[in-house]
Amino acid sequence: MVYTPRGVCSRSIHVELDGDTIKNVEFVGGCNGNTQGIASLVRGMNVEDAISRMEGITCGNKSTSCPDQLAKALRQAKLGA
């Protein structure tokens, strides 16, 4: 599933689930080291656990962040599964 984030530097987030487990995440654009780190940390996590940890995180003066947008992408991916 591909999610188009809003309000952040990333242009897209690719999410692959295996049931309720995050199999793979890939960000296109954004701060490369940070997005790779986020993707690595959530791999193998339960979807709801990851959402609860990242939802609502902001970046600087923005009302969202790449982790917050990933939470939104995961929620959408879970609904579509």
HTML snippet that shows the backbone in 3Dmol.js (N, CA, C, O; Angstrom):
<script src="https://3Dmol.org/build/3Dmol-min.js"></script>
<div id="view" style="width:600px;height:400px;position:relative"></div>
<script>
const pdb = `
ATOM      1  N   MET A   1       0.841  -1.162   0.000  1.00  0.00           N
ATOM      2  CA  MET A   1       0.000   0.000   0.000  1.00  0.00           C
ATOM      3  C   MET A   1       0.897   1.240   0.000  1.00  0.00           C
ATOM      4  O   MET A   1       1.917   1.282   0.688  1.00  0.00           O
ATOM      5  N   VAL A   2       0.504   2.236  -0.774  1.00  0.00           N
ATOM      6  CA  VAL A   2       1.254   3.490  -0.839  1.00  0.00           C
ATOM      7  C   VAL A   2       0.387   4.605  -0.266  1.00  0.00           C
ATOM      8  O   VAL A   2      -0.767   4.776  -0.658  1.00  0.00           O
ATOM      9  N   TYR A   3       0.955   5.355   0.661  1.00  0.00           N
ATOM     10  CA  TYR A   3       0.262   6.465   1.312  1.00  0.00           C
ATOM     11  C   TYR A   3       0.975   7.759   0.931  1.00  0.00           C
ATOM     12  O   TYR A   3       2.204   7.822   0.934  1.00  0.00           O
ATOM     13  N   THR A   4       0.200   8.786   0.607  1.00  0.00           N
ATOM     14  CA  THR A   4       0.764  10.108   0.304  1.00  0.00           C
ATOM     15  C   THR A   4       0.628  10.992   1.540  1.00  0.00           C
ATOM     16  O   THR A   4      -0.474  11.421   1.881  1.00  0.00           O
ATOM     17  N   PRO A   5       1.744  11.265   2.209  1.00  0.00           N
ATOM     18  CA  PRO A   5       1.691  12.082   3.428  1.00  0.00           C
ATOM     19  C   PRO A   5       1.422  13.553   3.118  1.00  0.00           C
ATOM     20  O   PRO A   5       1.653  14.026   2.006  1.00  0.00           O
ATOM     21  N   ARG A   6       0.928  14.257   4.130  1.00  0.00           N
ATOM     22  CA  ARG A   6       0.642  15.686   3.999  1.00  0.00           C
ATOM     23  C   ARG A   6       1.356  16.451   5.106  1.00  0.00           C
ATOM     24  O   ARG A   6       1.379  16.015   6.257  1.00  0.00           O
ATOM     25  N   GLY A   7       1.934  17.589   4.751  1.00  0.00           N
ATOM     26  CA  GLY A   7       2.546  18.463   5.748  1.00  0.00           C
ATOM     27  C   GLY A   7       3.956  18.093   6.160  1.00  0.00           C
ATOM     28  O   GLY A   7       4.486  18.655   7.119  1.00  0.00           O
ATOM     29  N   VAL A   8       4.583  17.142   5.444  1.00  0.00           N
ATOM     30  CA  VAL A   8       5.952  16.732   5.758  1.00  0.00           C
ATOM     31  C   VAL A   8       6.780  16.688   4.481  1.00  0.00           C
ATOM     32  O   VAL A   8       6.251  16.849   3.382  1.00  0.00           O
ATOM     33  N   CYS A   9       8.067  16.472   4.632  1.00  0.00           N
ATOM     34  CA  CYS A   9       8.975  16.441   3.479  1.00  0.00           C
ATOM     35  C   CYS A   9       8.857  15.156   2.665  1.00  0.00           C
ATOM     36  O   CYS A   9       9.114  15.167   1.461  1.00  0.00           O
ATOM     37  N   SER A  10       8.478  14.065   3.291  1.00  0.00           N
ATOM     38  CA  SER A  10       8.334  12.793   2.578  1.00  0.00           C
ATOM     39  C   SER A  10       7.248  12.908   1.514  1.00  0.00           C
ATOM     40  O   SER A  10       6.215  13.546   1.722  1.00  0.00           O
ATOM     41  N   ARG A  11       7.508  12.271   0.360  1.00  0.00           N
ATOM     42  CA  ARG A  11       6.543  12.316  -0.741  1.00  0.00           C
ATOM     43  C   ARG A  11       5.602  11.117  -0.756  1.00  0.00           C
ATOM     44  O   ARG A  11       4.475  11.214  -1.240  1.00  0.00           O
ATOM     45  N   SER A  12       6.062   9.994  -0.231  1.00  0.00           N
ATOM     46  CA  SER A  12       5.194   8.818  -0.128  1.00  0.00           C
ATOM     47  C   SER A  12       5.751   7.874   0.930  1.00  0.00           C
ATOM     48  O   SER A  12       6.935   7.902   1.266  1.00  0.00           O
ATOM     49  N   ILE A  13       4.848   7.034   1.442  1.00  0.00           N
ATOM     50  CA  ILE A  13       5.218   6.014   2.413  1.00  0.00           C
ATOM     51  C   ILE A  13       4.653   4.690   1.902  1.00  0.00           C
ATOM     52  O   ILE A  13       3.449   4.560   1.681  1.00  0.00           O
ATOM     53  N   HIS A  14       5.534   3.717   1.718  1.00  0.00           N
ATOM     54  CA  HIS A  14       5.134   2.388   1.259  1.00  0.00           C
ATOM     55  C   HIS A  14       5.056   1.488   2.494  1.00  0.00           C
ATOM     56  O   HIS A  14       6.021   1.369   3.249  1.00  0.00           O
ATOM     57  N   VAL A  15       3.904   0.861   2.688  1.00  0.00           N
ATOM     58  CA  VAL A  15       3.663   0.037   3.869  1.00  0.00           C
ATOM     59  C   VAL A  15       3.278  -1.374   3.439  1.00  0.00           C
ATOM     60  O   VAL A  15       2.425  -1.562   2.572  1.00  0.00           O
ATOM     61  N   GLU A  16       3.917  -2.354   4.057  1.00  0.00           N
ATOM     62  CA  GLU A  16       3.564  -3.748   3.812  1.00  0.00           C
ATOM     63  C   GLU A  16       3.298  -4.415   5.166  1.00  0.00           C
ATOM     64  O   GLU A  16       4.159  -4.433   6.046  1.00  0.00           O
ATOM     65  N   LEU A  17       2.093  -4.958   5.309  1.00  0.00           N
ATOM     66  CA  LEU A  17       1.710  -5.631   6.546  1.00  0.00           C
ATOM     67  C   LEU A  17       1.625  -7.134   6.325  1.00  0.00           C
ATOM     68  O   LEU A  17       1.404  -7.609   5.211  1.00  0.00           O
ATOM     69  N   ASP A  18       1.807  -7.867   7.416  1.00  0.00           N
ATOM     70  CA  ASP A  18       1.556  -9.302   7.446  1.00  0.00           C
ATOM     71  C   ASP A  18       0.564  -9.508   8.576  1.00  0.00           C
ATOM     72  O   ASP A  18       0.951  -9.716   9.725  1.00  0.00           O
ATOM     73  N   GLY A  19      -0.707  -9.450   8.244  1.00  0.00           N
ATOM     74  CA  GLY A  19      -1.744  -9.475   9.282  1.00  0.00           C
ATOM     75  C   GLY A  19      -1.679  -8.189  10.084  1.00  0.00           C
ATOM     76  O   GLY A  19      -1.816  -7.098   9.530  1.00  0.00           O
ATOM     77  N   ASP A  20      -1.470  -8.314  11.387  1.00  0.00           N
ATOM     78  CA  ASP A  20      -1.367  -7.145  12.275  1.00  0.00           C
ATOM     79  C   ASP A  20       0.078  -6.772  12.581  1.00  0.00           C
ATOM     80  O   ASP A  20       0.344  -6.020  13.519  1.00  0.00           O
ATOM     81  N   THR A  21       1.016  -7.299  11.785  1.00  0.00           N
ATOM     82  CA  THR A  21       2.435  -7.031  11.994  1.00  0.00           C
ATOM     83  C   THR A  21       2.995  -6.238  10.820  1.00  0.00           C
ATOM     84  O   THR A  21       2.678  -6.514   9.663  1.00  0.00           O
ATOM     85  N   ILE A  22       3.829  -5.252  11.128  1.00  0.00           N
ATOM     86  CA  ILE A  22       4.460  -4.446  10.085  1.00  0.00           C
ATOM     87  C   ILE A  22       5.599  -5.258   9.482  1.00  0.00           C
ATOM     88  O   ILE A  22       6.557  -5.605  10.173  1.00  0.00           O
ATOM     89  N   LYS A  23       5.491  -5.558   8.204  1.00  0.00           N
ATOM     90  CA  LYS A  23       6.508  -6.337   7.507  1.00  0.00           C
ATOM     91  C   LYS A  23       7.601  -5.435   6.956  1.00  0.00           C
ATOM     92  O   LYS A  23       8.786  -5.748   7.068  1.00  0.00           O
ATOM     93  N   ASN A  24       7.199  -4.297   6.351  1.00  0.00           N
ATOM     94  CA  ASN A  24       8.184  -3.385   5.767  1.00  0.00           C
ATOM     95  C   ASN A  24       7.581  -1.989   5.619  1.00  0.00           C
ATOM     96  O   ASN A  24       6.388  -1.836   5.358  1.00  0.00           O
ATOM     97  N   VAL A  25       8.425  -0.983   5.790  1.00  0.00           N
ATOM     98  CA  VAL A  25       8.054   0.423   5.574  1.00  0.00           C
ATOM     99  C   VAL A  25       9.176   1.074   4.799  1.00  0.00           C
ATOM    100  O   VAL A  25      10.351   0.862   5.098  1.00  0.00           O
ATOM    101  N   GLU A  26       8.818   1.871   3.800  1.00  0.00           N
ATOM    102  CA  GLU A  26       9.814   2.624   3.042  1.00  0.00           C
ATOM    103  C   GLU A  26       9.273   4.031   2.792  1.00  0.00           C
ATOM    104  O   GLU A  26       8.172   4.200   2.268  1.00  0.00           O
ATOM    105  N   PHE A  27      10.056   5.027   3.169  1.00  0.00           N
ATOM    106  CA  PHE A  27       9.728   6.422   2.910  1.00  0.00           C
ATOM    107  C   PHE A  27      10.423   6.861   1.632  1.00  0.00           C
ATOM    108  O   PHE A  27      11.560   6.467   1.376  1.00  0.00           O
ATOM    109  N   VAL A  28       9.748   7.672   0.829  1.00  0.00           N
ATOM    110  CA  VAL A  28      10.360   8.307  -0.338  1.00  0.00           C
ATOM    111  C   VAL A  28      10.432   9.791  -0.014  1.00  0.00           C
ATOM    112  O   VAL A  28       9.407  10.440   0.198  1.00  0.00           O
ATOM    113  N   GLY A  29      11.645  10.323   0.023  1.00  0.00           N
ATOM    114  CA  GLY A  29      11.844  11.719   0.407  1.00  0.00           C
ATOM    115  C   GLY A  29      11.940  11.841   1.917  1.00  0.00           C
ATOM    116  O   GLY A  29      11.865  10.849   2.642  1.00  0.00           O
ATOM    117  N   GLY A  30      12.104  13.046   2.370  1.00  0.00           N
ATOM    118  CA  GLY A  30      12.236  13.284   3.808  1.00  0.00           C
ATOM    119  C   GLY A  30      13.680  13.184   4.256  1.00  0.00           C
ATOM    120  O   GLY A  30      14.585  13.075   3.429  1.00  0.00           O
ATOM    121  N   CYS A  31      13.896  13.219   5.542  1.00  0.00           N
ATOM    122  CA  CYS A  31      15.236  13.128   6.125  1.00  0.00           C
ATOM    123  C   CYS A  31      15.653  11.662   6.128  1.00  0.00           C
ATOM    124  O   CYS A  31      15.184  10.879   6.953  1.00  0.00           O
ATOM    125  N   ASN A  32      16.523  11.300   5.214  1.00  0.00           N
ATOM    126  CA  ASN A  32      16.844   9.908   4.932  1.00  0.00           C
ATOM    127  C   ASN A  32      17.228   9.095   6.169  1.00  0.00           C
ATOM    128  O   ASN A  32      16.702   8.000   6.372  1.00  0.00           O
ATOM    129  N   GLY A  33      18.117   9.603   6.981  1.00  0.00           N
ATOM    130  CA  GLY A  33      18.531   8.854   8.169  1.00  0.00           C
ATOM    131  C   GLY A  33      17.382   8.637   9.141  1.00  0.00           C
ATOM    132  O   GLY A  33      17.211   7.541   9.675  1.00  0.00           O
ATOM    133  N   ASN A  34      16.597   9.679   9.369  1.00  0.00           N
ATOM    134  CA  ASN A  34      15.470   9.565  10.296  1.00  0.00           C
ATOM    135  C   ASN A  34      14.414   8.596   9.782  1.00  0.00           C
ATOM    136  O   ASN A  34      13.919   7.759  10.537  1.00  0.00           O
ATOM    137  N   THR A  35      14.065   8.704   8.496  1.00  0.00           N
ATOM    138  CA  THR A  35      13.014   7.837   7.970  1.00  0.00           C
ATOM    139  C   THR A  35      13.476   6.382   7.904  1.00  0.00           C
ATOM    140  O   THR A  35      12.678   5.470   8.118  1.00  0.00           O
ATOM    141  N   GLN A  36      14.778   6.155   7.604  1.00  0.00           N
ATOM    142  CA  GLN A  36      15.290   4.788   7.630  1.00  0.00           C
ATOM    143  C   GLN A  36      15.250   4.227   9.047  1.00  0.00           C
ATOM    144  O   GLN A  36      14.927   3.057   9.253  1.00  0.00           O
ATOM    145  N   GLY A  37      15.578   5.067  10.015  1.00  0.00           N
ATOM    146  CA  GLY A  37      15.539   4.644  11.414  1.00  0.00           C
ATOM    147  C   GLY A  37      14.132   4.285  11.859  1.00  0.00           C
ATOM    148  O   GLY A  37      13.922   3.254  12.499  1.00  0.00           O
ATOM    149  N   ILE A  38      13.170   5.133  11.523  1.00  0.00           N
ATOM    150  CA  ILE A  38      11.773   4.860  11.872  1.00  0.00           C
ATOM    151  C   ILE A  38      11.332   3.537  11.246  1.00  0.00           C
ATOM    152  O   ILE A  38      10.743   2.689  11.917  1.00  0.00           O
ATOM    153  N   ALA A  39      11.624   3.369   9.950  1.00  0.00           N
ATOM    154  CA  ALA A  39      11.222   2.148   9.236  1.00  0.00           C
ATOM    155  C   ALA A  39      11.833   0.915   9.890  1.00  0.00           C
ATOM    156  O   ALA A  39      11.160  -0.105  10.031  1.00  0.00           O
ATOM    157  N   SER A  40      13.092   0.996  10.287  1.00  0.00           N
ATOM    158  CA  SER A  40      13.772  -0.133  10.912  1.00  0.00           C
ATOM    159  C   SER A  40      13.176  -0.446  12.284  1.00  0.00           C
ATOM    160  O   SER A  40      12.992  -1.611  12.636  1.00  0.00           O
ATOM    161  N   LEU A  41      12.880   0.590  13.048  1.00  0.00           N
ATOM    162  CA  LEU A  41      12.342   0.389  14.396  1.00  0.00           C
ATOM    163  C   LEU A  41      10.955  -0.235  14.400  1.00  0.00           C
ATOM    164  O   LEU A  41      10.645  -1.025  15.293  1.00  0.00           O
ATOM    165  N   VAL A  42      10.115   0.096  13.431  1.00  0.00           N
ATOM    166  CA  VAL A  42       8.743  -0.427  13.435  1.00  0.00           C
ATOM    167  C   VAL A  42       8.622  -1.797  12.776  1.00  0.00           C
ATOM    168  O   VAL A  42       7.609  -2.473  12.951  1.00  0.00           O
ATOM    169  N   ARG A  43       9.638  -2.219  12.020  1.00  0.00           N
ATOM    170  CA  ARG A  43       9.583  -3.530  11.358  1.00  0.00           C
ATOM    171  C   ARG A  43       9.417  -4.615  12.420  1.00  0.00           C
ATOM    172  O   ARG A  43      10.187  -4.685  13.378  1.00  0.00           O
ATOM    173  N   GLY A  44       8.407  -5.455  12.238  1.00  0.00           N
ATOM    174  CA  GLY A  44       8.123  -6.534  13.184  1.00  0.00           C
ATOM    175  C   GLY A  44       7.184  -6.148  14.314  1.00  0.00           C
ATOM    176  O   GLY A  44       6.775  -7.005  15.097  1.00  0.00           O
ATOM    177  N   MET A  45       6.836  -4.861  14.412  1.00  0.00           N
ATOM    178  CA  MET A  45       5.938  -4.391  15.472  1.00  0.00           C
ATOM    179  C   MET A  45       4.489  -4.664  15.118  1.00  0.00           C
ATOM    180  O   MET A  45       4.128  -4.783  13.947  1.00  0.00           O
ATOM    181  N   ASN A  46       3.674  -4.759  16.143  1.00  0.00           N
ATOM    182  CA  ASN A  46       2.230  -4.802  15.987  1.00  0.00           C
ATOM    183  C   ASN A  46       1.766  -3.431  15.485  1.00  0.00           C
ATOM    184  O   ASN A  46       2.249  -2.402  15.958  1.00  0.00           O
ATOM    185  N   VAL A  47       0.843  -3.415  14.543  1.00  0.00           N
ATOM    186  CA  VAL A  47       0.369  -2.166  13.935  1.00  0.00           C
ATOM    187  C   VAL A  47      -0.176  -1.202  14.986  1.00  0.00           C
ATOM    188  O   VAL A  47       0.200  -0.030  14.996  1.00  0.00           O
ATOM    189  N   GLU A  48      -1.049  -1.672  15.864  1.00  0.00           N
ATOM    190  CA  GLU A  48      -1.669  -0.793  16.860  1.00  0.00           C
ATOM    191  C   GLU A  48      -0.637  -0.237  17.840  1.00  0.00           C
ATOM    192  O   GLU A  48      -0.743   0.916  18.258  1.00  0.00           O
ATOM    193  N   ASP A  49       0.350  -1.038  18.209  1.00  0.00           N
ATOM    194  CA  ASP A  49       1.408  -0.551  19.102  1.00  0.00           C
ATOM    195  C   ASP A  49       2.189   0.582  18.441  1.00  0.00           C
ATOM    196  O   ASP A  49       2.480   1.597  19.075  1.00  0.00           O
ATOM    197  N   ALA A  50       2.528   0.403  17.161  1.00  0.00           N
ATOM    198  CA  ALA A  50       3.271   1.437  16.432  1.00  0.00           C
ATOM    199  C   ALA A  50       2.444   2.709  16.308  1.00  0.00           C
ATOM    200  O   ALA A  50       2.959   3.808  16.509  1.00  0.00           O
ATOM    201  N   ILE A  51       1.170   2.566  15.979  1.00  0.00           N
ATOM    202  CA  ILE A  51       0.290   3.737  15.850  1.00  0.00           C
ATOM    203  C   ILE A  51       0.230   4.484  17.168  1.00  0.00           C
ATOM    204  O   ILE A  51       0.357   5.708  17.188  1.00  0.00           O
ATOM    205  N   SER A  52       0.039   3.772  18.268  1.00  0.00           N
ATOM    206  CA  SER A  52      -0.102   4.441  19.566  1.00  0.00           C
ATOM    207  C   SER A  52       1.172   5.169  19.981  1.00  0.00           C
ATOM    208  O   SER A  52       1.102   6.166  20.699  1.00  0.00           O
ATOM    209  N   ARG A  53       2.328   4.690  19.543  1.00  0.00           N
ATOM    210  CA  ARG A  53       3.596   5.339  19.892  1.00  0.00           C
ATOM    211  C   ARG A  53       3.891   6.571  19.038  1.00  0.00           C
ATOM    212  O   ARG A  53       4.551   7.499  19.506  1.00  0.00           O
ATOM    213  N   MET A  54       3.410   6.592  17.790  1.00  0.00           N
ATOM    214  CA  MET A  54       3.794   7.666  16.861  1.00  0.00           C
ATOM    215  C   MET A  54       2.719   8.709  16.607  1.00  0.00           C
ATOM    216  O   MET A  54       3.031   9.835  16.221  1.00  0.00           O
ATOM    217  N   GLU A  55       1.471   8.356  16.815  1.00  0.00           N
ATOM    218  CA  GLU A  55       0.375   9.267  16.518  1.00  0.00           C
ATOM    219  C   GLU A  55       0.482  10.541  17.347  1.00  0.00           C
ATOM    220  O   GLU A  55       0.655  10.483  18.565  1.00  0.00           O
ATOM    221  N   GLY A  56       0.377  11.685  16.688  1.00  0.00           N
ATOM    222  CA  GLY A  56       0.390  12.969  17.384  1.00  0.00           C
ATOM    223  C   GLY A  56       1.759  13.610  17.538  1.00  0.00           C
ATOM    224  O   GLY A  56       1.855  14.729  18.042  1.00  0.00           O
ATOM    225  N   ILE A  57       2.825  12.928  17.114  1.00  0.00           N
ATOM    226  CA  ILE A  57       4.167  13.521  17.187  1.00  0.00           C
ATOM    227  C   ILE A  57       4.253  14.649  16.161  1.00  0.00           C
ATOM    228  O   ILE A  57       3.809  14.501  15.022  1.00  0.00           O
ATOM    229  N   THR A  58       4.829  15.777  16.578  1.00  0.00           N
ATOM    230  CA  THR A  58       4.982  16.917  15.672  1.00  0.00           C
ATOM    231  C   THR A  58       6.458  17.136  15.348  1.00  0.00           C
ATOM    232  O   THR A  58       7.341  16.606  16.023  1.00  0.00           O
ATOM    233  N   CYS A  59       6.707  17.919  14.314  1.00  0.00           N
ATOM    234  CA  CYS A  59       8.069  18.221  13.880  1.00  0.00           C
ATOM    235  C   CYS A  59       8.210  19.738  13.803  1.00  0.00           C
ATOM    236  O   CYS A  59       7.583  20.385  12.964  1.00  0.00           O
ATOM    237  N   GLY A  60       9.037  20.301  14.683  1.00  0.00           N
ATOM    238  CA  GLY A  60       9.215  21.754  14.689  1.00  0.00           C
ATOM    239  C   GLY A  60       7.882  22.450  14.901  1.00  0.00           C
ATOM    240  O   GLY A  60       7.144  22.126  15.831  1.00  0.00           O
ATOM    241  N   ASN A  61       7.576  23.409  14.033  1.00  0.00           N
ATOM    242  CA  ASN A  61       6.313  24.148  14.163  1.00  0.00           C
ATOM    243  C   ASN A  61       5.194  23.532  13.327  1.00  0.00           C
ATOM    244  O   ASN A  61       4.116  24.115  13.216  1.00  0.00           O
ATOM    245  N   LYS A  62       5.438  22.356  12.734  1.00  0.00           N
ATOM    246  CA  LYS A  62       4.409  21.666  11.946  1.00  0.00           C
ATOM    247  C   LYS A  62       3.452  20.943  12.890  1.00  0.00           C
ATOM    248  O   LYS A  62       3.819  20.580  14.007  1.00  0.00           O
ATOM    249  N   SER A  63       2.235  20.742  12.430  1.00  0.00           N
ATOM    250  CA  SER A  63       1.238  20.045  13.249  1.00  0.00           C
ATOM    251  C   SER A  63       1.325  18.528  13.081  1.00  0.00           C
ATOM    252  O   SER A  63       0.516  17.799  13.655  1.00  0.00           O
ATOM    253  N   THR A  64       2.286  18.048  12.312  1.00  0.00           N
ATOM    254  CA  THR A  64       2.467  16.628  12.058  1.00  0.00           C
ATOM    255  C   THR A  64       3.955  16.332  11.916  1.00  0.00           C
ATOM    256  O   THR A  64       4.787  17.222  12.088  1.00  0.00           O
ATOM    257  N   SER A  65       4.287  15.091  11.606  1.00  0.00           N
ATOM    258  CA  SER A  65       5.671  14.667  11.426  1.00  0.00           C
ATOM    259  C   SER A  65       5.659  13.394  10.584  1.00  0.00           C
ATOM    260  O   SER A  65       4.595  12.841  10.305  1.00  0.00           O
ATOM    261  N   CYS A  66       6.833  12.933  10.184  1.00  0.00           N
ATOM    262  CA  CYS A  66       6.896  11.660   9.453  1.00  0.00           C
ATOM    263  C   CYS A  66       6.376  10.500  10.303  1.00  0.00           C
ATOM    264  O   CYS A  66       5.645   9.660   9.777  1.00  0.00           O
ATOM    265  N   PRO A  67       6.722  10.414  11.608  1.00  0.00           N
ATOM    266  CA  PRO A  67       6.133   9.336  12.411  1.00  0.00           C
ATOM    267  C   PRO A  67       4.601   9.439  12.501  1.00  0.00           C
ATOM    268  O   PRO A  67       3.909   8.425  12.416  1.00  0.00           O
ATOM    269  N   ASP A  68       4.080  10.638  12.669  1.00  0.00           N
ATOM    270  CA  ASP A  68       2.626  10.834  12.717  1.00  0.00           C
ATOM    271  C   ASP A  68       1.990  10.424  11.392  1.00  0.00           C
ATOM    272  O   ASP A  68       0.939   9.784  11.381  1.00  0.00           O
ATOM    273  N   GLN A  69       2.616  10.785  10.285  1.00  0.00           N
ATOM    274  CA  GLN A  69       2.091  10.405   8.974  1.00  0.00           C
ATOM    275  C   GLN A  69       2.187   8.889   8.772  1.00  0.00           C
ATOM    276  O   GLN A  69       1.318   8.299   8.130  1.00  0.00           O
ATOM    277  N   LEU A  70       3.225   8.259   9.307  1.00  0.00           N
ATOM    278  CA  LEU A  70       3.316   6.806   9.230  1.00  0.00           C
ATOM    279  C   LEU A  70       2.177   6.168  10.021  1.00  0.00           C
ATOM    280  O   LEU A  70       1.604   5.170   9.584  1.00  0.00           O
ATOM    281  N   ALA A  71       1.846   6.730  11.171  1.00  0.00           N
ATOM    282  CA  ALA A  71       0.712   6.216  11.952  1.00  0.00           C
ATOM    283  C   ALA A  71      -0.566   6.275  11.120  1.00  0.00           C
ATOM    284  O   ALA A  71      -1.358   5.333  11.135  1.00  0.00           O
ATOM    285  N   LYS A  72      -0.773   7.372  10.398  1.00  0.00           N
ATOM    286  CA  LYS A  72      -1.942   7.505   9.536  1.00  0.00           C
ATOM    287  C   LYS A  72      -1.904   6.475   8.404  1.00  0.00           C
ATOM    288  O   LYS A  72      -2.929   5.888   8.055  1.00  0.00           O
ATOM    289  N   ALA A  73      -0.721   6.263   7.838  1.00  0.00           N
ATOM    290  CA  ALA A  73      -0.565   5.268   6.764  1.00  0.00           C
ATOM    291  C   ALA A  73      -0.857   3.869   7.284  1.00  0.00           C
ATOM    292  O   ALA A  73      -1.507   3.078   6.601  1.00  0.00           O
ATOM    293  N   LEU A  74      -0.384   3.556   8.482  1.00  0.00           N
ATOM    294  CA  LEU A  74      -0.631   2.241   9.062  1.00  0.00           C
ATOM    295  C   LEU A  74      -2.110   2.028   9.345  1.00  0.00           C
ATOM    296  O   LEU A  74      -2.641   0.942   9.114  1.00  0.00           O
ATOM    297  N   ARG A  75      -2.772   3.059   9.843  1.00  0.00           N
ATOM    298  CA  ARG A  75      -4.212   2.964  10.101  1.00  0.00           C
ATOM    299  C   ARG A  75      -4.955   2.681   8.793  1.00  0.00           C
ATOM    300  O   ARG A  75      -5.846   1.833   8.755  1.00  0.00           O
ATOM    301  N   GLN A  76      -4.589   3.386   7.729  1.00  0.00           N
ATOM    302  CA  GLN A  76      -5.228   3.189   6.420  1.00  0.00           C
ATOM    303  C   GLN A  76      -4.928   1.788   5.884  1.00  0.00           C
ATOM    304  O   GLN A  76      -5.817   1.122   5.353  1.00  0.00           O
ATOM    305  N   ALA A  77      -3.682   1.344   6.023  1.00  0.00           N
ATOM    306  CA  ALA A  77      -3.303   0.014   5.540  1.00  0.00           C
ATOM    307  C   ALA A  77      -4.068  -1.069   6.280  1.00  0.00           C
ATOM    308  O   ALA A  77      -4.492  -2.055   5.677  1.00  0.00           O
ATOM    309  N   LYS A  78      -4.248  -0.891   7.585  1.00  0.00           N
ATOM    310  CA  LYS A  78      -4.969  -1.886   8.381  1.00  0.00           C
ATOM    311  C   LYS A  78      -6.433  -1.943   7.963  1.00  0.00           C
ATOM    312  O   LYS A  78      -7.020  -3.023   7.891  1.00  0.00           O
ATOM    313  N   LEU A  79      -7.016  -0.791   7.690  1.00  0.00           N
ATOM    314  CA  LEU A  79      -8.419  -0.759   7.254  1.00  0.00           C
ATOM    315  C   LEU A  79      -8.590  -1.416   5.893  1.00  0.00           C
ATOM    316  O   LEU A  79      -9.612  -2.045   5.619  1.00  0.00           O
ATOM    317  N   GLY A  80      -7.582  -1.264   5.046  1.00  0.00           N
ATOM    318  CA  GLY A  80      -7.650  -1.825   3.707  1.00  0.00           C
ATOM    319  C   GLY A  80      -7.330  -3.302   3.647  1.00  0.00           C
ATOM    320  O   GLY A  80      -7.556  -3.957   2.630  1.00  0.00           O
ATOM    321  N   ALA A  81      -6.798  -3.825   4.751  1.00  0.00           N
ATOM    322  CA  ALA A  81      -6.385  -5.245   4.772  1.00  0.00           C
ATOM    323  C   ALA A  81      -7.556  -6.186   4.927  1.00  0.00           C
ATOM    324  O   ALA A  81      -7.370  -7.402   4.962  1.00  0.00           O
TER     325      ALA A  81
END
`;
const viewer = $3Dmol.createViewer("view");
viewer.addModel(pdb, "pdb");
viewer.setStyle({}, {cartoon: {color: "spectrum"}});
viewer.zoomTo();
viewer.render();
</script>
